[in-house]
Amino acid sequence: MEQHDLTVQMVSVESIGQHPRNANHGDVDAIAESIQVNGFYSPIIVQRSTGFIVAGNHRYLAACQQGAKEVPVIYLDVDDERAHRIMLADNRTTRLGFDDEVELTSLLRELYATDTGLGGTGYDSFAFTKLLSSTEEALKFDSEPMVDPRVLHESAEPPDRKVMVTPVTDSDGAVYALEVAKVAGGTFSKADFKAVCKALGIENVSQAEIDAFVVPQWRS
């Protein structure tokens, strides 16, 4: 494993700059709020030969927005190809992660009750309320009894749980899709689709989006 020199130094904001090929667009205002509440706790990664930022473009903008004259920087002695790879990996690997929403909700509840509230977390009251609703619906959905379709027969009572949502994971255990199936078989209607969206916290689903996902064979 290659080791870079990770010496941190304070440099003028005018001596470095945003990478012209950075395709990521972050929420600078949210980052600025985090800096205001939590301080500037992570150095910016810069390609030494060009002065371009390969990790921390939006932290840099947020710091400049708040009037910073200097920022902590780690310089990397890498060529353009490696700089591009680092920049892409830094942006992409963040998006590949996902939250344990139950644990996330619990942690946000604790912080919400403090004097600072949700300040510096990246969450506002709207996002927190939406997460609460999503988590409560998901817990309610998951708490319903599972029914094995193999034991159902024509005289059996219809199960309360109409559909089953199963996460599909890759070799690293990351969820990349959800499989939705009727527990008792039969067609999968638009009403079922809406119910699944509600349980997953997906709101305001348009008719066009429903038509795109609900294939004709599913409709009742």
N, CA, C and O of each residue as an XYZ file, in Angstrom:
880
protein
N       0.845     -1.194      0.000
C       0.000      0.000      0.000
C       0.877      1.240      0.000
O       1.750      1.398      0.853
N       0.636      2.114     -0.962
C       1.428      3.349     -1.066
C       1.098      4.304      0.076
O      -0.068      4.505      0.415
N       2.133      4.887      0.661
C       1.952      5.834      1.748
C       2.299      7.240      1.266
O       3.378      7.470      0.721
N       1.375      8.175      1.473
C       1.622      9.568      1.124
C       2.088     10.326      2.359
O       1.805      9.926      3.488
N       2.799     11.412      2.137
C       3.176     12.306      3.226
C       1.929     13.077      3.636
O       1.402     13.864      2.850
N       1.453     12.860      4.853
C       0.206     13.456      5.308
C       0.437     14.642      6.245
O      -0.379     14.924      7.123
N       1.547     15.322      6.044
C       1.830     16.509      6.840
C       0.811     17.606      6.526
O       0.576     17.930      5.362
N       0.219     18.164      7.559
C      -0.781     19.221      7.394
C      -0.107     20.574      7.569
O       0.679     20.770      8.496
N      -0.417     21.499      6.678
C       0.115     22.856      6.804
C      -0.978     23.864      6.480
O      -1.858     23.592      5.663
N      -0.923     25.005      7.110
C      -1.870     26.071      6.855
C      -1.385     26.884      5.662
O      -0.248     27.353      5.631
N      -2.278     27.044      4.672
C      -1.906     27.783      3.466
C      -2.982     28.813      3.149
O      -4.125     28.687      3.587
N      -2.610     29.818      2.394
C      -3.551     30.849      1.977
C      -4.601     30.267      1.036
O      -4.285     29.440      0.180
N      -5.845     30.700      1.196
C      -6.913     30.209      0.314
C      -6.658     30.627     -1.127
O      -7.192     30.011     -2.049
N      -5.852     31.662     -1.335
C      -5.580     32.140     -2.688
C      -4.523     31.295     -3.394
O      -4.350     31.403     -4.608
N      -3.810     30.447     -2.630
C      -2.743     29.649     -3.230
C      -3.224     28.317     -3.779
O      -2.468     27.611     -4.447
N      -4.467     27.969     -3.507
C      -5.051     26.732     -4.017
C      -6.387     27.068     -4.676
O      -6.878     28.190     -4.551
N      -6.972     26.100     -5.375
C      -8.238     26.382     -6.035
C      -9.038     25.129     -6.323
O      -8.513     24.018     -6.259
N     -10.311     25.309     -6.640
C     -11.174     24.191     -6.989
C     -10.643     23.456     -8.209
O     -10.053     24.056     -9.107
N     -10.862     22.154     -8.224
C     -10.437     21.381     -9.385
C     -11.408     21.633    -10.534
O     -12.616     21.480    -10.356
N     -10.907     22.017    -11.709
C     -11.797     22.343    -12.842
C     -12.578     21.157    -13.374
O     -13.541     21.343    -14.117
N     -12.186     19.936    -13.010
C     -12.878     18.756    -13.526
C     -13.680     18.027    -12.451
O     -14.091     16.882    -12.634
N     -13.893     18.708    -11.334
C     -14.703     18.092    -10.282
C     -16.168     18.094    -10.700
O     -16.760     19.157    -10.887
N     -16.756     16.905    -10.846
C     -18.138     16.793    -11.310
C     -19.147     16.813    -10.166
O     -20.354     16.854    -10.404
N     -18.658     16.784     -8.926
C     -19.550     16.720     -7.779
C     -20.052     18.108     -7.397
O     -19.301     19.083     -7.430
N     -21.321     18.181     -7.038
C     -21.920     19.434     -6.586
C     -22.488     19.214     -5.187
O     -23.510     18.548     -5.025
N     -21.831     19.770     -4.189
C     -22.251     19.580     -2.808
C     -23.039     20.760     -2.280
O     -23.191     21.779     -2.954
N     -23.539     20.607     -1.064
C     -24.318     21.649     -0.402
C     -23.358     22.492      0.433
O     -23.037     22.142      1.569
N     -22.906     23.595     -0.137
C     -21.916     24.440      0.523
C     -22.482     25.054      1.801
O     -21.771     25.178      2.799
N     -23.754     25.438      1.774
C     -24.362     26.057      2.952
C     -24.383     25.086      4.135
O     -24.113     25.477      5.271
N     -24.707     23.817      3.859
C     -24.736     22.812      4.932
C     -23.335     22.593      5.498
O     -23.167     22.434      6.708
N     -22.336     22.584      4.625
C     -20.958     22.399      5.077
C     -20.509     23.607      5.885
O     -19.811     23.469      6.889
N     -20.918     24.801      5.436
C     -20.567     26.023      6.161
C     -21.159     26.008      7.564
O     -20.514     26.442      8.519
N     -22.374     25.515      7.688
C     -23.004     25.415      9.013
C     -22.233     24.452      9.896
O     -22.030     24.707     11.083
N     -21.801     23.331      9.302
C     -21.018     22.355     10.060
C     -19.717     22.975     10.551
O     -19.320     22.762     11.697
N     -19.048     23.744      9.688
C     -17.796     24.392     10.084
C     -18.047     25.380     11.212
O     -17.257     25.485     12.151
N     -19.152     26.101     11.108
C     -19.474     27.095     12.134
C     -19.711     26.440     13.488
O     -19.287     26.966     14.518
N     -20.389     25.289     13.489
C     -20.721     24.608     14.742
C     -19.570     23.730     15.233
O     -19.237     23.740     16.418
N     -18.968     22.972     14.318
C     -17.993     21.949     14.698
C     -16.541     22.348     14.492
O     -15.635     21.672     14.979
N     -16.316     23.439     13.775
C     -14.956     23.819     13.431
C     -14.493     23.139     12.153
O     -15.183     22.268     11.624
N     -13.326     23.536     11.655
C     -12.762     22.948     10.425
C     -11.890     21.772     10.848
O     -10.727     21.957     11.206
N     -12.450     20.559     10.807
C     -11.785     19.401     11.410
C     -11.122     18.460     10.413
O     -10.529     17.461     10.819
N     -11.207     18.758      9.109
C     -10.632     17.844      8.125
C      -9.832     18.636      7.095
O     -10.379     19.540      6.464
N      -8.554     18.321      6.909
C      -7.745     19.083      5.951
C      -8.182     18.860      4.512
O      -8.813     17.854      4.185
N      -7.837     19.810      3.666
C      -8.130     19.741      2.235
C      -6.949     19.055      1.543
O      -5.790     19.324      1.857
N      -7.260     18.171      0.605
C      -6.218     17.435     -0.116
C      -5.970     18.122     -1.455
O      -6.898     18.327     -2.237
N      -4.707     18.477     -1.712
C      -4.363     19.274     -2.892
C      -3.233     18.607     -3.672
O      -2.271     18.105     -3.090
N      -3.365     18.611     -5.001
C      -2.288     18.143     -5.869
C      -1.210     19.232     -5.899
O      -1.469     20.359     -6.320
N      -0.024     18.892     -5.457
C       1.015     19.909     -5.288
C       1.373     20.603     -6.608
O       1.538     21.823     -6.636
N       1.495     19.848     -7.688
C       1.988     20.409     -8.949
C       1.030     21.411     -9.579
O       1.467     22.299    -10.311
N      -0.268     21.287     -9.312
C      -1.253     22.174     -9.936
C      -1.907     23.132     -8.951
O      -2.397     24.192     -9.341
N      -1.917     22.753     -7.652
C      -2.634     23.556     -6.667
C      -4.121     23.299     -6.676
O      -4.879     23.997     -6.002
N      -4.560     22.278     -7.453
C      -5.979     21.948     -7.529
C      -6.380     21.027     -6.377
O      -5.620     20.142     -5.983
N      -7.572     21.245     -5.849
C      -8.103     20.436     -4.749
C      -8.652     19.127     -5.306
O      -9.467     19.138     -6.229
N      -8.211     18.005     -4.755
C      -8.727     16.704     -5.189
C      -9.705     16.119     -4.177
O     -10.458     15.203     -4.509
N      -9.708     16.625     -2.964
C     -10.686     16.209     -1.953
C     -10.911     17.382     -1.008
O      -9.983     17.859     -0.354
N     -12.159     17.837     -0.947
C     -12.481     18.953     -0.070
C     -12.839     20.227     -0.807
O     -12.746     21.318     -0.244
N     -13.253     20.099     -2.081
C     -13.610     21.278     -2.867
C     -14.683     22.119     -2.196
O     -14.605     23.348     -2.193
N     -15.686     21.459     -1.629
C     -16.796     22.203     -1.037
C     -16.481     22.704      0.368
O     -17.026     23.719      0.801
N     -15.607     22.002      1.081
C     -15.117     22.539      2.359
C     -14.343     23.828      2.112
O     -14.434     24.782      2.886
N     -13.582     23.841      1.023
C     -12.830     25.040      0.649
C     -13.783     26.194      0.361
O     -13.573     27.300      0.860
N     -14.826     25.961     -0.432
C     -15.797     27.006     -0.751
C     -16.499     27.503      0.509
O     -16.720     28.703      0.676
N     -16.847     26.571      1.394
C     -17.545     26.944      2.629
C     -16.635     27.795      3.511
O     -17.088     28.759      4.128
N     -15.362     27.442      3.570
C     -14.416     28.214      4.372
C     -14.258     29.620      3.802
O     -14.238     30.600      4.547
N     -14.147     29.715      2.470
C     -14.036     31.023      1.823
C     -15.299     31.844      2.061
O     -15.233     33.058      2.257
N     -16.461     31.165      2.041
C     -17.734     31.843      2.272
C     -17.770     32.477      3.655
O     -18.393     33.519      3.857
N     -17.093     31.835      4.604
C     -17.073     32.353      5.969
C     -15.910     33.308      6.226
O     -15.683     33.732      7.359
N     -15.179     33.640      5.169
C     -14.124     34.638      5.296
C     -12.779     34.110      5.735
O     -11.935     34.888      6.179
N     -12.549     32.815      5.627
C     -11.257     32.244      6.030
C     -10.138     32.754      5.120
O     -10.322     32.874      3.909
N      -8.996     33.047      5.700
C      -7.822     33.481      4.940
C      -6.866     32.323      4.693
O      -6.125     32.305      3.709
N      -6.898     31.347      5.615
C      -6.057     30.165      5.493
C      -6.881     28.911      5.788
O      -7.877     28.965      6.509
N      -6.451     27.785      5.222
C      -7.101     26.498      5.489
C      -6.017     25.430      5.650
O      -4.930     25.563      5.088
N      -6.308     24.361      6.421
C      -5.341     23.268      6.559
C      -5.303     22.418      5.291
O      -6.340     22.041      4.746
N      -4.092     22.127      4.837
C      -3.931     21.425      3.557
C      -2.919     20.297      3.698
O      -1.923     20.416      4.412
N      -3.200     19.186      2.991
C      -2.223     18.122      2.775
C      -1.912     18.099      1.282
O      -2.815     17.919      0.465
N      -0.650     18.279      0.923
C      -0.245     18.240     -0.477
C       0.138     16.814     -0.873
O       0.835     16.116     -0.137
N      -0.330     16.398     -2.047
C       0.034     15.089     -2.586
C       0.889     15.271     -3.835
O       0.561     16.059     -4.722
N       1.971     14.541     -3.886
C       2.834     14.563     -5.075
C       2.375     13.460     -6.022
O       2.952     12.373     -6.058
N       1.329     13.758     -6.786
C       0.754     12.788     -7.717
C       0.578     13.438     -9.077
O       0.475     14.660     -9.179
N       0.542     12.609    -10.134
C       0.303     13.152    -11.472
C      -1.186     13.377    -11.682
O      -1.994     13.081    -10.801
N      -1.546     13.897    -12.838
C      -2.948     14.240    -13.102
C      -3.860     13.013    -13.063
O      -4.969     13.081    -12.534
N      -3.399     11.897    -13.620
C      -4.236     10.699    -13.637
C      -4.570     10.242    -12.218
O      -5.724      9.938    -11.916
N      -3.566     10.194    -11.356
C      -3.808      9.760     -9.980
C      -4.692     10.781     -9.244
O      -5.549     10.402     -8.445
N      -4.481     12.056     -9.514
C      -5.313     13.088     -8.879
C      -6.775     12.910     -9.259
O      -7.663     13.047     -8.418
N      -7.022     12.606    -10.530
C      -8.400     12.392    -10.978
C      -9.009     11.170    -10.299
O     -10.175     11.189     -9.904
N      -8.222     10.115    -10.167
C      -8.728      8.902     -9.517
C      -9.067      9.166     -8.049
O     -10.098      8.708     -7.556
N      -8.211      9.894     -7.361
C      -8.464     10.211     -5.952
C      -9.725     11.042     -5.822
O     -10.556     10.788     -4.949
N      -9.873     12.040     -6.692
C     -11.051     12.908     -6.645
C     -12.336     12.119     -6.886
O     -13.324     12.300     -6.175
N     -12.319     11.246     -7.890
C     -13.505     10.438     -8.192
C     -13.810      9.477     -7.050
O     -14.968      9.314     -6.666
N     -12.779      8.844     -6.508
C     -12.990      7.884     -5.419
C     -13.537      8.579     -4.179
O     -14.413      8.046     -3.499
N     -13.017      9.777     -3.885
C     -13.476     10.501     -2.702
C     -14.961     10.834     -2.817
O     -15.699     10.727     -1.838
N     -15.397     11.233     -3.997
C     -16.808     11.558     -4.210
C     -17.674     10.304     -4.249
O     -18.739     10.258     -3.633
N     -17.217      9.296     -4.968
C     -18.031      8.097     -5.206
C     -18.179      7.218     -3.967
O     -19.280      6.748     -3.680
N     -17.105      6.987     -3.235
C     -17.182      6.070     -2.098
C     -18.104      6.605     -1.009
O     -18.688      5.827     -0.255
N     -18.239      7.935     -0.919
C     -19.173      8.511      0.050
C     -20.608      8.143     -0.316
O     -21.414      7.826      0.558
N     -20.923      8.185     -1.605
C     -22.290      7.879     -2.050
C     -22.617      6.391     -1.933
O     -23.787      6.026     -1.815
N     -21.610      5.538     -1.963
C     -21.863      4.100     -1.911
C     -22.296      3.636     -0.529
O     -22.858      2.549     -0.391
N     -22.045      4.432      0.484
C     -22.473      4.046      1.832
C     -23.959      4.261      2.035
O     -24.611      4.931      1.233
N     -24.493      3.698      3.098
C     -25.895      3.901      3.436
C     -26.036      3.891      4.950
O     -25.193      3.350      5.666
N     -27.114      4.498      5.423
C     -27.312      4.646      6.859
C     -28.180      3.532      7.440
O     -29.099      3.035      6.789
N     -27.872      3.154      8.671
C     -28.793      2.368      9.481
C     -29.793      3.391     10.022
O     -29.493      4.103     10.981
N     -30.975      3.467      9.416
C     -31.896      4.555      9.724
C     -32.395      4.525     11.163
O     -32.684      5.576     11.734
N     -32.501      3.345     11.756
C     -32.939      3.261     13.149
C     -31.893      3.900     14.062
O     -32.229      4.705     14.930
N     -30.615      3.535     13.859
C     -29.539      4.105     14.667
C     -29.382      5.603     14.383
O     -29.142      6.393     15.295
N     -29.520      5.982     13.109
C     -29.418      7.395     12.740
C     -30.510      8.211     13.417
O     -30.249      9.292     13.944
N     -31.722      7.695     13.401
C     -32.839      8.393     14.039
C     -32.606      8.537     15.536
O     -32.877      9.591     16.112
N     -32.106      7.483     16.163
C     -31.840      7.516     17.596
C     -30.808      8.589     17.935
O     -30.974      9.341     18.895
N     -29.742      8.653     17.138
C     -28.681      9.635     17.386
C     -29.187     11.058     17.174
O     -28.878     11.951     17.963
N     -29.970     11.276     16.103
C     -30.504     12.604     15.842
C     -31.498     13.035     16.923
O     -31.570     14.216     17.266
N     -32.258     12.088     17.454
C     -33.177     12.403     18.558
C     -32.402     12.967     19.759
O     -32.811     13.951     20.375
N     -31.276     12.318     20.070
C     -30.466     12.762     21.209
C     -29.942     14.181     20.987
O     -29.996     15.018     21.889
N     -29.434     14.444     19.779
C     -28.878     15.761     19.487
C     -29.970     16.825     19.394
O     -29.757     17.979     19.767
N     -31.127     16.432     18.899
C     -32.248     17.370     18.767
C     -32.659     17.920     20.134
O     -33.128     19.053     20.245
N     -32.474     17.102     21.170
C     -32.890     17.497     22.521
C     -31.875     18.409     23.201
O     -32.146     18.904     24.295
N     -30.712     18.649     22.588
C     -29.697     19.512     23.180
C     -29.960     20.975     22.823
O     -30.837     21.282     22.016
N     -29.189     21.866     23.436
C     -29.356     23.300     23.164
C     -29.048     23.647     21.714
O     -29.681     24.535     21.142
N     -28.083     22.957     21.116
C     -27.706     23.240     19.727
C     -28.667     22.611     18.731
O     -28.719     23.007     17.567
N     -29.425     21.628     19.199
C     -30.384     20.971     18.314
C     -29.691     20.229     17.189
O     -28.716     19.514     17.420
N     -30.191     20.394     15.966
C     -29.644     19.682     14.808
C     -28.517     20.454     14.135
O     -27.994     20.020     13.109
N     -28.143     21.588     14.700
C     -27.096     22.410     14.100
C     -25.800     21.646     13.907
O     -25.338     20.957     14.816
N     -25.210     21.767     12.722
C     -23.938     21.123     12.440
C     -24.023     19.658     12.080
O     -22.991     19.006     11.919
N     -25.242     19.113     11.946
C     -25.389     17.695     11.587
C     -25.637     17.489     10.102
O     -25.492     16.378      9.592
N     -26.015     18.567      9.404
C     -26.401     18.422      8.001
C     -27.875     18.137      7.835
O     -28.377     18.093      6.712
N     -28.586     17.939      8.954
C     -30.028     17.682      8.931
C     -30.773     18.909      9.417
O     -30.380     19.531     10.404
N     -31.856     19.261      8.722
C     -32.741     20.307      9.218
C     -34.011     19.649      9.741
O     -34.142     18.426      9.689
N     -34.945     20.444     10.244
C     -36.146     19.876     10.859
C     -36.983     19.108      9.843
O     -37.614     18.109     10.188
N     -36.995     19.573      8.580
C     -37.774     18.875      7.550
C     -37.211     17.482      7.291
O     -37.951     16.499      7.254
N     -35.874     17.408      7.111
C     -35.239     16.114      6.853
C     -35.401     15.184      8.046
O     -35.609     13.982      7.882
N     -35.306     15.749      9.258
C     -35.450     14.938     10.474
C     -36.868     14.388     10.583
O     -37.059     13.215     10.906
N     -37.859     15.230     10.316
C     -39.254     14.793     10.383
C     -39.524     13.704      9.356
O     -40.215     12.728      9.649
N     -38.981     13.867      8.150
C     -39.167     12.867      7.101
C     -38.522     11.545      7.486
O     -39.082     10.476      7.242
N     -37.332     11.625      8.095
C     -36.644     10.416      8.539
C     -37.429      9.714      9.633
O     -37.544      8.488      9.628
N     -37.974     10.487     10.582
C     -38.789      9.905     11.645
C     -39.977      9.151     11.069
O     -40.278      8.030     11.479
N     -40.649      9.787     10.108
C     -41.814      9.166      9.486
C     -41.423      7.891      8.767
O     -42.103      6.871      8.872
N     -40.309      7.958      8.027
C     -39.837      6.798      7.270
C     -39.478      5.647      8.199
O     -39.838      4.499      7.937
N     -38.773      5.949      9.280
C     -38.345      4.909     10.217
C     -39.524      4.265     10.917
O     -39.571      3.044     11.070
N     -40.477      5.081     11.344
C     -41.653      4.546     12.032
C     -42.477      3.661     11.109
O     -42.972      2.614     11.525
N     -42.626      4.085      9.848
C     -43.377      3.274      8.889
C     -42.655      1.967      8.609
O     -43.279      0.908      8.529
N     -41.310      2.047      8.456
C     -40.535      0.844      8.167
C     -40.594     -0.141      9.324
O     -40.729     -1.346      9.109
N     -40.493      0.369     10.561
C     -40.569     -0.512     11.730
C     -41.939     -1.169     11.818
O     -42.053     -2.352     12.140
N     -42.976     -0.390     11.529
C     -44.328     -0.936     11.545
C     -44.478     -1.998     10.476
O     -45.083     -3.044     10.708
N     -43.920     -1.722      9.292
C     -44.005     -2.649      8.174
C     -43.273     -3.947      8.488
O     -43.769     -5.043      8.226
N     -42.058     -3.793      9.067
C     -41.250     -4.979      9.362
C     -41.764     -5.774     10.543
O     -41.434     -6.951     10.687
N     -42.576     -5.143     11.401
C     -43.061     -5.844     12.583
C     -44.250     -6.740     12.281
O     -44.641     -7.559     13.113
N     -44.831     -6.589     11.082
C     -45.959     -7.431     10.726
C     -45.473     -8.854     10.503
O     -44.343     -9.057     10.059
N     -46.324     -9.858     10.810
C     -45.883    -11.254     10.713
C     -45.550    -11.674      9.294
O     -46.273    -11.346      8.353
N     -44.452    -12.400      9.144
C     -44.075    -12.947      7.852
C     -44.929    -14.177      7.552
O     -45.212    -14.982      8.439
N     -45.329    -14.307      6.310
C     -46.145    -15.439      5.899
C     -45.417    -16.175      4.791
O     -45.079    -15.582      3.766
N     -45.179    -17.438      4.985
C     -44.523    -18.258      3.966
C     -45.561    -18.659      2.925
O     -46.493    -19.392      3.255
N     -45.432    -18.203      1.673
C     -46.440    -18.517      0.665
C     -46.587    -20.004      0.388
O     -47.596    -20.431     -0.174
N     -45.596    -20.797      0.776
C     -45.667    -22.236      0.508
C     -46.712    -22.932      1.376
O     -47.179    -24.018      1.035
N     -47.086    -22.302      2.509
C     -48.046    -22.949      3.397
C     -49.460    -22.401      3.191
O     -50.392    -22.822      3.876
N     -49.622    -21.484      2.270
C     -50.955    -20.928      2.020
C     -51.746    -21.857      1.105
O     -51.163    -22.538      0.261
N     -53.052    -21.891      1.263
C     -53.903    -22.664      0.353
C     -55.190    -21.878      0.156
O     -55.382    -20.843      0.795
N     -56.049    -22.335     -0.691
C     -57.226    -21.570     -1.091
C     -58.119    -21.206      0.077
O     -58.754    -20.152      0.047
N     -58.194    -22.032      1.100
C     -59.096    -21.779      2.219
C     -58.457    -20.903      3.298
O     -59.111    -20.504      4.261
N     -57.159    -20.611      3.116
C     -56.477    -19.834      4.140
C     -56.963    -18.391      4.129
O     -57.364    -17.861      3.094
N     -56.919    -17.766      5.309
C     -57.300    -16.361      5.399
C     -56.241    -15.514      4.691
O     -55.055    -15.839      4.761
N     -56.641    -14.436      4.009
C     -55.651    -13.571      3.352
C     -54.698    -12.993      4.392
O     -55.146    -12.532      5.442
N     -53.410    -13.007      4.126
C     -52.446    -12.478      5.091
C     -52.552    -10.968      5.197
O     -52.897    -10.289      4.230
N     -52.249    -10.442      6.396
C     -52.250     -8.994      6.572
C     -51.137     -8.344      5.765
O     -51.292     -7.242      5.238
N     -50.028     -9.037      5.681
C     -48.880     -8.510      4.947
C     -48.998     -8.935      3.496
O     -48.902    -10.123      3.185
N     -49.206     -7.970      2.600
C     -49.445     -8.300      1.201
C     -48.156     -8.483      0.405
O     -48.085     -9.308     -0.506
N     -47.143     -7.703      0.763
C     -45.904     -7.763      0.000
C     -44.718     -7.940      0.934
O     -44.805     -7.688      2.136
N     -43.613     -8.379      0.354
C     -42.387     -8.567      1.109
C     -41.261     -7.852      0.375
O     -41.053     -8.079     -0.817
N     -40.535     -6.992      1.076
C     -39.416     -6.262      0.498
C     -38.126     -6.856      1.042
O     -37.909     -6.890      2.254
N     -37.273     -7.322      0.141
C     -36.027     -7.970      0.536
C     -34.847     -7.219     -0.061
O     -34.800     -7.036     -1.278
N     -33.884     -6.773      0.760
C     -32.709     -6.087      0.208
C     -31.810     -7.057     -0.552
O     -31.632     -8.203     -0.138
N     -31.251     -6.596     -1.654
C     -30.300     -7.374     -2.436
C     -28.929     -6.753     -2.227
O     -28.737     -5.563     -2.476
N     -27.975     -7.558     -1.769
C     -26.650     -7.023     -1.440
C     -25.582     -7.576     -2.369
O     -25.735     -8.650     -2.951
N     -24.483     -6.814     -2.498
C     -23.359     -7.294     -3.272
C     -22.417     -8.101     -2.375
O     -22.745     -8.397     -1.227
N     -21.252     -8.451     -2.906
C     -20.324     -9.300     -2.150
C     -19.785     -8.621     -0.894
O     -19.320     -9.292      0.028
N     -19.849     -7.277     -0.858
C     -19.382     -6.536      0.308
C     -20.488     -6.270      1.318
O     -20.252     -5.650      2.355
N     -21.691     -6.736      1.017
C     -22.801     -6.545      1.930
C     -23.555     -5.245      1.734
O     -24.452     -4.933      2.517
N     -23.208     -4.467      0.692
C     -23.896     -3.195      0.433
C     -25.193     -3.446     -0.330
O     -25.218     -4.226     -1.282
N     -26.250     -2.794      0.083
C     -27.543     -2.951     -0.578
C     -27.553     -2.142     -1.866
O     -27.291     -0.940     -1.849
N     -27.859     -2.806     -2.998
C     -27.913     -2.078     -4.264
C     -29.285     -2.168     -4.939
O     -29.512     -1.523     -5.963
N     -30.201     -2.964     -4.375
C     -31.547     -3.077     -4.953
C     -32.495     -3.645     -3.907
O     -32.069     -4.191     -2.890
N     -33.786     -3.505     -4.178
C     -34.811     -4.084     -3.322
C     -35.695     -4.996     -4.171
O     -36.182     -4.590     -5.226
N     -35.897     -6.215     -3.711
C     -36.796     -7.131     -4.387
C     -38.159     -7.053     -3.706
O     -38.258     -7.195     -2.487
N     -39.204     -6.828     -4.493
C     -40.558     -6.716     -3.960
C     -41.391     -7.854     -4.527
O     -41.440     -8.053     -5.741
N     -42.043     -8.597     -3.649
C     -42.828     -9.742     -4.098
C     -44.120     -9.850     -3.300
O     -44.172     -9.460     -2.134
N     -45.156    -10.378     -3.929
C     -46.404    -10.663     -3.228
C     -46.200    -11.913     -2.384
O     -45.786    -12.957     -2.889
N     -46.491    -11.796     -1.111
C     -46.313    -12.946     -0.226
C     -47.239    -14.089     -0.626
O     -46.842    -15.254     -0.621
N     -48.464    -13.746     -0.970
C     -49.445    -14.772     -1.291
C     -49.594    -14.988     -2.789
O     -50.536    -15.643     -3.236
N     -48.666    -14.437     -3.564
C     -48.767    -14.585     -5.006
C     -49.801    -13.634     -5.584
O     -50.289    -12.747     -4.883
N     -50.135    -13.806     -6.844
C     -51.139    -12.954     -7.476
C     -50.536    -11.695     -8.055
O     -49.316    -11.533     -8.094
N     -51.406    -10.802     -8.507
C     -50.951     -9.585     -9.158
C     -50.455     -8.556     -8.153
O     -50.793     -8.596     -6.970
N     -49.652     -7.643     -8.655
C     -49.095     -6.570     -7.839
C     -49.661     -5.264     -8.375
O     -49.243     -4.786     -9.430
N     -50.605     -4.690     -7.651
C     -51.346     -3.529     -8.144
C     -50.626     -2.213     -7.866
O     -49.611     -2.170     -7.170
N     -51.189     -1.128     -8.438
C     -50.646      0.201     -8.156
C     -50.814      0.538     -6.676
O     -49.969      1.212     -6.088
N     -51.890      0.076     -6.090
C     -52.109      0.312     -4.662
C     -51.012     -0.350     -3.838
O     -50.538      0.222     -2.856
N     -50.604     -1.571     -4.241
C     -49.504     -2.251     -3.563
C     -48.211     -1.446     -3.709
O     -47.445     -1.296     -2.757
N     -47.988     -0.936     -4.911
C     -46.783     -0.154     -5.172
C     -46.732      1.080     -4.284
O     -45.690      1.394     -3.708
N     -47.856      1.779     -4.173
C     -47.936      2.970     -3.334
C     -47.699      2.618     -1.860
O     -47.058      3.370     -1.126
N     -48.228      1.463     -1.443
C     -48.061      1.040     -0.048
C     -46.589      0.769      0.263
O     -46.104      1.115      1.340
N     -45.879      0.145     -0.691
C     -44.460     -0.126     -0.492
C     -43.683      1.183     -0.423
O     -42.810      1.348      0.429
N     -44.004      2.115     -1.325
C     -43.325      3.412     -1.314
C     -43.536      4.118      0.024
O     -42.602      4.698      0.579
N     -44.749      4.068      0.533
C     -45.050      4.708      1.807
C     -44.252      4.059      2.931
O     -43.700      4.751      3.786
N     -44.191      2.725      2.928
C     -43.462      2.010      3.974
C     -41.971      2.320      3.935
O     -41.301      2.311      4.967
N     -41.452      2.597      2.729
C     -40.034      2.899      2.584
C     -39.740      4.382      2.746
O     -38.586      4.806      2.670
N     -40.787      5.168      2.970
C     -40.589      6.597      3.165
C     -40.413      7.371      1.874
O     -39.887      8.484      1.883
N     -40.856      6.785      0.746
C     -40.761      7.457     -0.552
C     -42.089      8.151     -0.812
O     -43.096      7.500     -1.094
N     -42.086      9.476     -0.715
C     -43.326     10.226     -0.823
C     -43.466     10.905     -2.178
O     -42.504     11.015     -2.938
N     -44.676     11.355     -2.461
C     -44.977     12.120     -3.668
C     -44.549     11.398     -4.944
O     -43.898     11.980     -5.812
N     -44.918     10.138     -5.044
C     -44.609      9.371     -6.243
C     -45.603      9.752     -7.336
O     -46.815      9.670     -7.135
N     -45.093     10.166     -8.485
C     -45.975     10.598     -9.568
C     -46.550      9.395    -10.297
O     -46.049      8.277    -10.176
N     -47.625      9.646    -11.067
C     -48.241      8.574    -11.841
C     -47.256      8.034    -12.874
O     -47.226      6.833    -13.146
N     -46.449      8.934    -13.450
C     -45.458      8.502    -14.446
C     -44.442      7.553    -13.822
O     -44.041      6.569    -14.444
N     -44.023      7.849    -12.585
C     -43.066      6.978    -11.901
C     -43.687      5.627    -11.580
O     -43.027      4.592    -11.677
N     -44.962      5.644    -11.197
C     -45.652      4.385    -10.929
C     -45.734      3.547    -12.208
O     -45.460      2.347    -12.191
N     -46.112      4.188    -13.309
C     -46.233      3.467    -14.587
C     -44.895      2.912    -15.047
O     -44.842      1.886    -15.725
N     -43.799      3.599    -14.673
C     -42.475      3.161    -15.091
C     -42.035      1.902    -14.354
O     -41.271      1.101    -14.892
N     -42.520      1.724    -13.116
C     -42.090      0.597    -12.299
C     -43.103     -0.543    -12.229
O     -42.720     -1.705    -12.095
N     -44.381     -0.222    -12.317
C     -45.408     -1.261    -12.220
C     -45.696     -1.801    -13.611
O     -46.373     -1.158    -14.413
N     -45.175     -2.986    -13.883
C     -45.352     -3.564    -15.210
C     -46.774     -4.095    -15.364
O     -47.422     -4.381    -14.358
N     -47.286     -4.239    -16.603
C     -48.684     -4.642    -16.820
C     -49.073     -5.930    -16.097
O     -50.199     -6.059    -15.617
N     -48.131     -6.892    -16.019
C     -48.459     -8.173    -15.382
C     -48.734     -8.027    -13.885
O     -49.354     -8.905    -13.285
N     -48.276     -6.921    -13.272
C     -48.472     -6.721    -11.845
C     -49.854     -6.172    -11.535
O     -50.373     -6.359    -10.435
N     -50.448     -5.493    -12.509
C     -51.668     -4.745    -12.222
C     -52.858     -5.676    -12.033
O     -52.982     -6.706    -12.695
N     -53.724     -5.280    -11.113
C     -54.909     -6.087    -10.878
C     -56.017     -5.657    -11.830
O     -57.112     -6.217    -11.797
